[in-house]
Amino acid sequence: MNKNKYTLTNPRSNDKTRRIFGYICENFGTNIITAQQESIWAGSPEYEMDHILKVTGKLPAMRGLDFKANDFDGVVARSIAWTKRGGLVTICWHTGVAISDYPESKEDDPDFERLFTEGTEENTTLMLSWDRAARALQELRDADVTVLWRPFHEFDGQWFWWGKGGAENFKRLWRLMYDKFTNEYKLDNLIWVLGYADFVKDGWYPGDEYCDIIGSDTYDNTTHKAGWDLLKNLTDKPMAFHECGNVPPVRDFVRDGAVWAWFMTWHTQFLMTNDNETLRGVYNDPRAITLDKLPEDLTN
């Protein structure tokens, strides 16, 4: 792939963010970045990383984190530590309209007109929530950490509150956050990742000017070639397999013509159900980018 065909949507993106985006684009379609979502309740925040290292002798290049349960300080600390180890960072956020946890992300069912109307209780609550997340991302910006930011994931599945209002309300919500975080909070360390569910429904795309990477997920243990083909109909931006369960061998991604920018295995049991021999093969495939293969100067 020609990395020069891709540009970040934020023209003020800092140097490190541009370099990381360029590296992702340079490898997209040829090599696949390994990524792993962490848990922080399964004994240790390193639960998944320790398992991968034990099984494969390698560590993933990218660490997935989540602001859920108000873990802003913990996510910031672990993101800084992972970056210092030379790794990449992607952050999602399971939350309700107010700062909260996973259950609220599914249980909330807001009135979107009130949510978008300044001065309403709903709008004030939402903005206070976003302000807290933005401050955490500013801490990472000031620590020179680039974040592959993946808010409102699986929006077209419509099981999270941010998808319950339908496509037009979702697009308005995404653009509102993009504008607030980019222009008000000056978050020039973000690479915006738009993460569809496996459906990739028509009509939900907010536009090329509001995202840098698009993706889709599935837990059907395939290379998700179906999602790849649907995303290709939307845009020519780089594409990520942003959540999966059992990851197939890298040769299968190559065979299917679906060499994503990265795959990210979900945490705990979703990782543990992977066959150890297959996982070892994935992490030791020459086309798989693991932590030790990232350029030394990429995140430093």
RODO-2510 file (C-alpha; in nm, 4 decimals, decimal comma):
residues 300
     n   res          X          Y          Z
     1     m     0,0000     0,0000     0,0000
     2     n     0,1087     0,3566    -0,0628
     3     k     0,0983     0,5297     0,2728
     4     n     0,0964     0,8687     0,0976
     5     k    -0,2613     0,8125    -0,0213
     6     y    -0,3789     0,8392     0,3403
     7     t    -0,3875     1,1563     0,5487
     8     l    -0,5060     1,2245     0,9012
     9     t    -0,8283     1,4203     0,9300
    10     n    -0,6796     1,6592     1,1852
    11     p    -0,4243     1,8801     1,0094
    12     r    -0,2775     1,9730     1,3494
    13     s    -0,1920     1,6135     1,4419
    14     n     0,1405     1,6029     1,6209
    15     d     0,4547     1,4507     1,4755
    16     k     0,4393     1,1205     1,6622
    17     t     0,0764     1,0690     1,5659
    18     r     0,1581     1,1308     1,2014
    19     r     0,4482     0,8841     1,2193
    20     i     0,2363     0,6142     1,3811
    21     f    -0,0428     0,6644     1,1304
    22     g     0,2103     0,6490     0,8473
    23     y     0,3512     0,3240     0,9826
    24     i     0,0045     0,1686     1,0067
    25     c    -0,0774     0,2764     0,6531
    26     e     0,2565     0,1537     0,5200
    27     n     0,1882    -0,1977     0,6490
    28     f    -0,1847    -0,2128     0,5803
    29     g    -0,2634    -0,4867     0,3314
    30     t     0,0762    -0,6541     0,3666
    31     n     0,1508    -0,7087     0,7353
    32     i    -0,0891    -0,7299     1,0292
    33     i    -0,0339    -0,5652     1,3669
    34     t    -0,1083    -0,7865     1,6661
    35     a    -0,3286    -0,6334     1,9360
    36     q    -0,4798    -0,7518     2,2621
    37     q    -0,7538    -0,6026     2,4785
    38     e    -0,6645    -0,6016     2,8471
    39     s    -0,8789    -0,6819     3,1478
    40     i    -0,8036    -0,5409     3,4921
    41     w    -1,0101    -0,7811     3,7013
    42     a    -0,8631    -1,1212     3,6112
    43     g    -0,5873    -1,1156     3,8703
    44     s    -0,3634    -0,8582     3,7040
    45     p    -0,3806    -0,5976     3,4251
    46     e    -0,1133    -0,8124     3,2591
    47     y    -0,3310    -1,1249     3,2609
    48     e    -0,3702    -1,1385     2,8819
    49     m    -0,0185    -1,0156     2,8047
    50     d     0,1371    -1,2758     3,0349
    51     h    -0,0642    -1,5515     2,8673
    52     i     0,0392    -1,4448     2,5171
    53     l     0,4038    -1,4197     2,6191
    54     k     0,3956    -1,7634     2,7803
    55     v     0,2299    -1,9274     2,4792
    56     t     0,4040    -1,7455     2,1941
    57     g     0,7230    -1,5946     2,3327
    58     k     0,6015    -1,2599     2,1984
    59     l     0,3929    -0,9649     2,3110
    60     p     0,1310    -0,7826     2,1039
    61     a     0,2355    -0,4599     1,9374
    62     m    -0,0857    -0,2835     2,0417
    63     r    -0,2607    -0,2780     2,3785
    64     g    -0,6353    -0,2223     2,3992
    65     l    -0,7719    -0,0330     2,7004
    66     d    -1,1149     0,0892     2,8133
    67     f    -1,2185     0,3951     3,0144
    68     k    -1,5137     0,1981     3,1572
    69     a    -1,5878     0,2056     3,5317
    70     n    -1,4224     0,5487     3,5548
    71     d    -1,0757     0,3960     3,5160
    72     f    -0,9304     0,7129     3,3668
    73     d    -0,6231     0,7283     3,5882
    74     g    -0,5457     0,3593     3,5460
    75     v    -0,5834     0,3706     3,1684
    76     v    -0,3601     0,6773     3,1476
    77     a    -0,0903     0,5121     3,3594
    78     r    -0,0963     0,1831     3,1674
    79     s    -0,1028     0,3631     2,8322
    80     i     0,2058     0,5640     2,9242
    81     a     0,3839     0,2517     3,0485
    82     w     0,2996     0,0557     2,7319
    83     t     0,4163     0,3414     2,5114
    84     k     0,7450     0,3538     2,7017
    85     r     0,7876    -0,0155     2,6192
    86     g     0,7607     0,0801     2,2525
    87     g     0,3995    -0,0268     2,2016
    88     l     0,0878     0,1201     2,0431
    89     v    -0,2279     0,2108     2,2353
    90     t    -0,5959     0,1914     2,1428
    91     i    -0,8723     0,3020     2,3825
    92     c    -1,2469     0,2389     2,3739
    93     w    -1,5134     0,3443     2,6259
    94     h    -1,8051     0,1474     2,7642
    95     t    -2,0111     0,4133     2,9390
    96     g    -2,3612     0,5436     2,9834
    97     v    -2,4586     0,8986     2,8936
    98     a    -2,3068     0,9873     3,2295
    99     i    -1,9696     0,8492     3,3312
   100     s    -2,0441     0,4944     3,4347
   101     d    -1,9821     0,1329     3,3383
   102     y    -2,0668    -0,1442     3,0926
   103     p    -2,4283    -0,2044     3,2075
   104     e    -2,5238     0,1596     3,1481
   105     s    -2,3760     0,1520     2,7986
   106     k    -2,6522    -0,0949     2,7085
   107     e    -2,9285     0,0134     2,9458
   108     d    -2,9351     0,3874     2,8691
   109     d    -3,1904     0,4972     2,6091
   110     p    -3,1674     0,8771     2,5819
   111     d    -3,3853     1,1325     2,4104
   112     f    -3,1417     1,2409     2,1397
   113     e    -3,3044     1,5760     2,0702
   114     r    -3,2581     1,6715     2,4347
   115     l    -2,9116     1,5191     2,4295
   116     f    -2,8127     1,7583     2,1504
   117     t    -2,9877     2,0653     2,2959
   118     e    -2,7600     2,2929     2,4963
   119     g    -2,8902     2,3734     2,8425
   120     t    -3,0830     2,0511     2,8946
   121     e    -2,9913     1,8203     3,1783
   122     e    -2,9137     1,5455     2,9262
   123     n    -2,6757     1,7629     2,7267
   124     t    -2,5021     1,8978     3,0364
   125     t    -2,4536     1,5437     3,1699
   126     l    -2,3122     1,4235     2,8385
   127     m    -2,0706     1,7145     2,8069
   128     l    -1,9419     1,6665     3,1629
   129     s    -1,8786     1,3024     3,0789
   130     w    -1,6939     1,3892     2,7619
   131     d    -1,4943     1,6568     2,9430
   132     r    -1,3570     1,3953     3,1825
   133     a    -1,2538     1,1632     2,9015
   134     a    -1,0990     1,4514     2,7094
   135     r    -0,8902     1,5541     3,0103
   136     a    -0,7555     1,1991     3,0362
   137     l    -0,6685     1,2079     2,6668
   138     q    -0,5004     1,5443     2,7223
   139     e    -0,2861     1,3839     2,9923
   140     l    -0,1789     1,1302     2,7334
   141     r    -0,1172     1,4038     2,4770
   142     d     0,1034     1,5878     2,7249
   143     a     0,2886     1,2617     2,7962
   144     d     0,3464     1,2249     2,4194
   145     v     0,1204     0,9203     2,3856
   146     t    -0,0687     0,8710     2,0603
   147     v    -0,4080     0,7054     2,1019
   148     l    -0,6004     0,5074     1,8431
   149     w    -0,9322     0,6395     1,9784
   150     r    -1,2307     0,4073     1,9228
   151     p    -1,5403     0,5606     2,0834
   152     f    -1,9013     0,4487     2,0238
   153     h    -1,7927     0,1090     1,8904
   154     e    -2,0382    -0,1380     1,7364
   155     f    -2,2775     0,1521     1,6835
   156     d    -2,4713    -0,0119     1,4013
   157     g    -2,5477    -0,3113     1,6236
   158     q    -2,7705    -0,0691     1,8168
   159     w    -2,7300    -0,2515     2,1491
   160     f    -2,5333     0,0387     2,2980
   161     w    -2,7142     0,3662     2,3721
   162     w    -2,5171     0,5588     2,1096
   163     g    -2,6750     0,3478     1,8342
   164     k    -3,0298     0,3359     1,9680
   165     g    -3,1274     0,6659     1,8068
   166     g    -3,0565     0,5393     1,4573
   167     a    -2,8033     0,6355     1,1937
   168     e    -2,8640     1,0102     1,1714
   169     n    -2,8407     1,0644     1,5464
   170     f    -2,5278     0,8500     1,5635
   171     k    -2,3561     1,0480     1,2885
   172     r    -2,4458     1,3725     1,4644
   173     l    -2,3104     1,2352     1,7928
   174     w    -1,9824     1,1210     1,6343
   175     r    -1,9276     1,4541     1,4587
   176     l    -2,0032     1,6426     1,7787
   177     m    -1,7399     1,4501     1,9735
   178     y    -1,4904     1,4811     1,6892
   179     d    -1,5360     1,8582     1,6798
   180     k    -1,5210     1,9002     2,0591
   181     f    -1,2144     1,6832     2,1080
   182     t    -1,0272     1,8152     1,8050
   183     n    -1,1059     2,1855     1,8186
   184     e    -1,1947     2,2600     2,1812
   185     y    -0,9598     2,0205     2,3562
   186     k    -0,6835     2,0306     2,0913
   187     l    -0,6327     1,6559     2,1048
   188     d    -0,3738     1,6330     1,8306
   189     n    -0,2641     1,2900     1,9560
   190     l    -0,5744     1,1018     1,8412
   191     i    -0,6187     0,8707     1,5438
   192     w    -0,9953     0,8314     1,5082
   193     v    -1,1077     0,4706     1,4625
   194     l    -1,4682     0,4170     1,3499
   195     g    -1,5664     0,0697     1,4636
   196     y    -1,8709    -0,0968     1,3079
   197     a    -2,0247    -0,4194     1,4323
   198     d    -2,0101    -0,7116     1,1914
   199     f    -2,3207    -0,5886     1,0065
   200     v    -2,1612    -0,2738     0,8543
   201     k    -2,5093    -0,1331     0,7955
   202     d    -2,5702     0,1233     0,5227
   203     g    -2,6214     0,4870     0,6129
   204     w    -2,4117     0,5093     0,9307
   205     y    -2,0866     0,6513     0,7911
   206     p    -2,0188     1,0023     0,9306
   207     g    -1,7855     1,0974     0,6444
   208     d    -1,4203     1,0781     0,5451
   209     e    -1,3434     1,4045     0,7239
   210     y    -1,4421     1,2600     1,0644
   211     c    -1,2412     0,9378     1,0917
   212     d    -0,8956     0,8085     1,0040
   213     i    -0,9381     0,4313     1,0167
   214     i    -1,2553     0,2286     0,9829
   215     g    -1,3140    -0,1186     1,1132
   216     s    -1,5550    -0,3958     1,1915
   217     d    -1,5582    -0,6878     1,4300
   218     t    -1,6928    -1,0390     1,4539
   219     y    -1,6622    -1,3308     1,6898
   220     d    -1,7271    -1,5995     1,4290
   221     n    -1,3600    -1,7065     1,4252
   222     t    -1,3076    -1,6115     1,0597
   223     t    -1,0845    -1,3539     0,8918
   224     h    -1,4003    -1,1397     0,8605
   225     k    -1,3666    -1,1131     0,4840
   226     a    -1,7366    -1,0221     0,4679
   227     g    -1,6778    -0,7147     0,6814
   228     w    -1,3705    -0,6223     0,4773
   229     d    -1,5718    -0,6216     0,1549
   230     l    -1,8515    -0,4111     0,3064
   231     l    -1,6093    -0,1533     0,4461
   232     k    -1,4299    -0,1266     0,1111
   233     n    -1,7575    -0,0051    -0,0372
   234     l    -1,7595     0,2906     0,2032
   235     t    -1,4123     0,4400     0,1733
   236     d    -1,0514     0,3621     0,0856
   237     k    -0,9227     0,4385     0,4355
   238     p    -0,7126     0,1807     0,6234
   239     m    -0,9250    -0,0863     0,7926
   240     a    -0,8936    -0,2678     1,1243
   241     f    -1,0382    -0,5906     1,2632
   242     h    -1,0936    -0,4140     1,5922
   243     e    -1,2357    -0,7049     1,7959
   244     c    -1,2279    -1,0803     1,7504
   245     g    -1,2378    -1,4033     1,9456
   246     n    -1,0370    -1,6906     1,7994
   247     v    -0,7865    -1,5387     1,5588
   248     p    -0,7193    -1,7418     1,2417
   249     p    -0,3700    -1,8105     1,1053
   250     v    -0,2146    -1,5161     0,9208
   251     r    -0,2053    -1,7232     0,6024
   252     d    -0,5860    -1,7244     0,6097
   253     f    -0,5984    -1,3437     0,6115
   254     v    -0,3592    -1,3441     0,3147
   255     r    -0,5622    -1,6119     0,1340
   256     d    -0,8837    -1,4139     0,1783
   257     g    -0,7290    -1,0849     0,0689
   258     a    -0,8193    -0,9351     0,4071
   259     v    -0,4909    -0,8326     0,5668
   260     w    -0,6266    -0,5827     0,8160
   261     a    -0,4156    -0,3051     0,9662
   262     w    -0,4505    -0,4968     1,2927
   263     f    -0,6556    -0,7640     1,4638
   264     m    -0,7400    -0,7298     1,8321
   265     t    -0,8395    -1,0318     2,0359
   266     w    -1,0867    -0,9522     2,3134
   267     h    -0,9976    -1,0160     2,6772
   268     t    -1,0244    -1,3053     2,9262
   269     q    -1,2156    -1,6070     2,7921
   270     f    -1,2121    -1,4717     2,4357
   271     l    -0,8337    -1,4967     2,4345
   272     m    -0,8188    -1,8154     2,6395
   273     t    -1,0357    -2,0118     2,3947
   274     n    -0,7730    -1,9640     2,1238
   275     d    -0,5838    -2,2811     2,0399
   276     n    -0,2297    -2,2369     2,1724
   277     e    -0,0651    -2,3806     1,8617
   278     t    -0,2614    -2,1482     1,6340
   279     l    -0,1886    -1,8474     1,8557
   280     r     0,1810    -1,9350     1,8572
   281     g     0,1764    -1,9553     1,4801
   282     v     0,0028    -1,6202     1,4449
   283     y     0,2469    -1,4347     1,6697
   284     n     0,5495    -1,5920     1,5059
   285     d     0,4346    -1,5466     1,1472
   286     p     0,6760    -1,3166     0,9563
   287     r     0,3796    -1,1018     0,8471
   288     a     0,2632    -1,0444     1,2059
   289     i     0,3944    -0,7297     1,3737
   290     t     0,4602    -0,7940     1,7413
   291     l     0,5980    -0,5573     2,0056
   292     d     0,9581    -0,6483     1,9300
   293     k     0,9107    -0,5714     1,5600
   294     l     0,7912    -0,2130     1,5999
   295     p     1,0571     0,0428     1,5015
   296     e     1,2415     0,1676     1,8088
   297     d     1,1783     0,5309     1,7296
   298     l     0,8063     0,4932     1,6477
   299     t     0,6641     0,5625     1,9931
   300     n     0,9666     0,7210     2,1617
***
